[in-house]
């Protein structure tokens, strides 16, 4: 079996995160209260990286940082649940996000189900705005959704699998392509 080709390495992705922060900063700068929300698993450390870049280079006040547990697919994109499930953290249930600008961060925008579930849940919290930032967009959503900020645009065969390797889940920050059957 031949190795999966690396589409983006750590140095390239560090530049992508910096560029994403540059494009996110004006969206959040006009709001008094902001929150950066990672979708577990890999969206959470990406949200941390994006938040660090925003704080280091864009003079934004520290945002509230939260993570949401949303699951439909396993890491290999096998279907785990027929519907996308959001597991509410008990600490989030009573959290007041009214008036906040929310930035939802995830690794890959694929079908759009996870983003839809996140937006649906967060909209009930009455935020001032909800934005989405995705490290990679496959441009195959089956829902009328888009990300406001996309790190990399990928147009691949439907059977191909995009693997975002994000520490601490993998040792090296990179995006690899695994050819489907």
FENURTA-V388101 format. One record per residue. PSI is psi in radians with two decimals (NA if undefined). Layout:
psi: [PSI	PSI]
This chain:
psi: [2.24	2.61	2.66	2.29	2.44	2.08	-0.65	2.32	-3.12	-0.81	-0.75	-0.73	-0.55	-0.70	-0.63	-0.79	-0.74	-0.72	-0.68	-0.75	-0.70	-0.66	-0.46	-0.65	-0.86	-0.47	-0.72	-0.46	-0.44	0.00	2.48	-0.72	2.28	2.73	2.43	2.15	2.02	2.48	2.07	2.38	-1.13	-0.34	-0.48	-0.92	-0.48	-0.67	-0.66	-0.79	-0.77	-0.74	-0.77	-0.73	-0.67	-0.76	-0.68	-0.58	-0.06	0.19	0.63	2.58	2.65	2.20	2.81	2.42	2.16	2.83	2.51	2.43	1.88	2.25	2.30	-0.72	2.66	3.03	-0.45	0.22	0.29	2.49	2.09	-0.69	2.45	-0.40	2.77	2.26	2.32	2.16	1.98	2.25	2.27	-0.58	-0.42	-0.38	-0.76	0.10	2.30	1.90	0.21	2.25	-0.12	2.61	2.16	2.35	1.97	2.24	2.31	2.99	-0.92	2.26	1.93	-1.60	-0.43	-0.10	-0.74	-0.77	-0.73	-0.78	-0.72	-0.82	-0.73	-0.80	-0.85	-0.57	-0.54	-0.29	0.01	0.91	2.83	-0.60	2.66	2.17	2.75	2.39	2.17	2.37	-0.76	2.45	2.13	-0.22	0.74	0.42	2.56	0.20	2.69	1.17	2.70	2.83	2.48	-0.58	2.20	2.30	-0.98	2.48	2.17	2.24	1.82	2.97	2.51	-0.53	-0.21	2.58	2.23	2.14	1.99	2.02	2.01	2.06	2.48	0.04	-0.53	2.74	-0.48	2.40	1.95	2.89	2.21	2.75	2.20	2.07	2.27	3.08	NA]
